[in-house]
Amino acid sequence: SQTIHQWPATLVQPVGSPLSLECTVEGTSNPNLYWYRQAAGRGLQLLFYSVGIGQISSEVPQNLSASRPQDRQFILSSKKLLLSDSGFYLCAWSTGLAGFNEQFFGPGTRLTVL
Amino acid sequence: AQKVTQAQTEISVVEKEDVTLDCVYETRDTTYYLFWYKQPPSGELVFLIRRNSFDEQNEISGRYSWNFQKSTSSFNFTITASQVVDSAVYFCALAQGGSEKLVFGKGTKLTVNP
């Protein structure tokens, strides 16, 4: 069966510090991968998605970036965190396009920027 | 533009009551997909159901049922005989056919009291 892992589970970082969140999927090949952010009291916002190694699409301009160095690995990064980057970050995978396939979510990383 | 509205921010019921979570969507596309996800306190989103725009048949899964009505652009979710374990935030989401983008509503927080 497929599983999705995210780490760390929680993170407290000072403003201006770098960020690296990792997501890995097991039990499937060539998944579509997604990064979402959930701010307090709001729905999920799609940040990035990837349909293959090295292929990254950005949905929202911001100081975050994403990379996919391996088929089942998706990394969210920042060189300098802002207060507004605080939130709950969720990674998800699907077997194909969002419209045709359900997405399966990881346990999330709760990021607090102070 | 696509939009999902969940007008009920929070709902509180007593165990064994029936409860309906409303979802209204906006899209100009004729092919689209609607989803419901459950987010328990642990934070991980759990997929519940996917419907496509060509299938208005209502669906029942145990205590859960979904009412899809294109005429009112609604995809409502009913929990029958609610239980404490149903307490969670529930998200409705919309995807255009062939798109990678899943647009989420802001969620409805359901609290089921014993």
Interface residues (C-beta under 8 A of the other chain):
Chain A: N32 Y34 G41 R42 G43 L44 Q45 L46 Y49 V51 S57 E59 F88 L90 A92 L97 A98 G99 F100 E102 Q103 F104 F105 G106 P107 G108 R110
Chain B: V4 T31 Y32 Y33 F35 Y37 S42 G43 E44 L45 V46 F47 R50 F91 A93 A95 Q96 G97 G98 S99 E100 K101 L102 F104 G105 K106 G107
